[in-house]
Amino acid sequence: MKKPQKKSGVSENIEEKAEQKKEDVNPKSEDRKMYPAICSECGEKCEVPFEPVEGKPVKCKECYKKGRPKRFKNNRGFKREMHEAICSKCNKNCQVPFKPNGKKPILCKECYLKSKE
């Protein structure tokens, strides 16, 4: 019967240090130190996870969210151009996110989902 191998003290120490680094890099939000500030947009008192520097704008959570660009459903930053087509199975008019070239059959959403089942 083989004896289970023990981890050397060196590898255990490396694993512990790696785990500690993970904790240092990604502190839990409740452990993060917060600093008092005044929002430069709305003037409300707020707390931020960094020490405010004079002359640099600070935004509260709500104003920060307002200033961020809206995300699209496809997360690519642009809306897809849709093209008119006719479904090869049911002959209904439909729209597809690519320009049909006539070489491959086109399926409407319903027929496509049925074919995936």
C-alpha positions in Angstrom: 0.0 0.0 0.0 1.4 3.4 -1.0 1.7 6.1 1.6 0.0 9.4 0.7 2.5 12.0 -0.3 3.0 14.9 2.1 3.1 18.4 0.7 6.5 20.0 1.3 6.5 23.0 3.6 7.6 25.1 0.6 4.5 24.4 -1.5 2.1 24.9 1.4 3.8 28.2 2.0 3.4 29.2 -1.7 -0.3 28.3 -1.6 -0.9 30.3 1.5 0.8 33.3 0.0 -1.2 33.0 -3.2 -4.4 32.8 -1.2 -3.4 35.9 0.8 -2.7 37.8 -2.4 -6.2 37.0 -3.7 -7.6 38.4 -0.5 -5.4 41.5 -0.7 -6.3 42.2 -4.4 -10.0 41.6 -4.1 -11.1 42.8 -0.7 -14.7 42.2 0.2 -16.8 45.3 -0.1 -17.7 45.3 3.6 -14.0 45.2 4.5 -13.1 48.1 2.2 -12.3 51.4 3.9 -14.7 54.2 2.8 -13.9 57.9 2.9 -16.4 60.7 3.3 -16.9 63.0 0.3 -19.3 65.5 -1.3 -20.5 64.6 -4.8 -19.4 67.2 -7.3 -22.5 66.6 -9.4 -25.4 66.8 -6.9 -23.7 68.2 -3.8 -24.9 65.3 -1.5 -22.7 63.8 1.2 -21.5 60.3 0.2 -18.8 57.7 0.9 -16.3 56.6 -1.7 -13.7 53.7 -1.7 -10.8 56.0 -2.3 -9.3 59.0 -0.6 -10.7 62.1 -2.4 -8.1 64.5 -3.8 -8.7 68.2 -3.9 -9.4 69.5 -7.4 -10.6 66.1 -8.8 -14.3 65.5 -9.1 -16.0 62.9 -6.9 -19.4 61.3 -7.7 -21.8 59.6 -5.5 -23.1 56.1 -6.6 -26.2 57.5 -8.3 -24.4 60.3 -10.2 -21.7 57.8 -11.2 -24.3 55.4 -12.6 -26.0 58.3 -14.5 -22.8 59.2 -16.3 -22.0 55.7 -17.5 -22.9 54.8 -21.1 -26.0 52.6 -21.5 -25.2 49.0 -22.4 -26.8 47.2 -25.3 -28.3 43.8 -25.0 -25.5 42.3 -27.1 -22.7 43.9 -25.0 -20.8 44.8 -28.1 -21.5 48.5 -27.9 -23.5 48.7 -31.1 -26.9 47.7 -32.4 -27.0 45.0 -35.1 -28.4 45.9 -38.4 -31.3 43.6 -39.3 -32.1 42.4 -42.8 -35.4 41.3 -44.3 -35.7 37.6 -45.3 -38.2 34.8 -45.9 -38.0 31.7 -43.7 -37.1 28.5 -45.7 -39.4 26.3 -43.6 -42.6 28.3 -43.0 -42.2 31.0 -45.7 -42.9 33.8 -43.2 -41.3 37.2 -43.5 -38.6 37.6 -40.8 -35.5 39.7 -39.9 -32.1 38.2 -39.4 -28.9 39.8 -38.1 -26.9 39.0 -41.3 -27.3 39.8 -45.0 -28.7 36.7 -46.7 -26.7 35.5 -49.7 -29.1 32.8 -51.0 -26.6 30.0 -50.5 -27.9 28.8 -47.1 -31.4 28.3 -45.8 -32.8 31.1 -43.6 -34.9 30.2 -40.5 -37.2 32.6 -38.6 -36.7 32.6 -34.8 -39.5 30.1 -34.2 -38.2 27.6 -36.8 -34.7 28.1 -35.6 -35.6 27.3 -32.0 -37.6 24.3 -33.1 -34.6 23.0 -35.0 -32.4 23.3 -31.9 -34.7 21.0 -29.9 
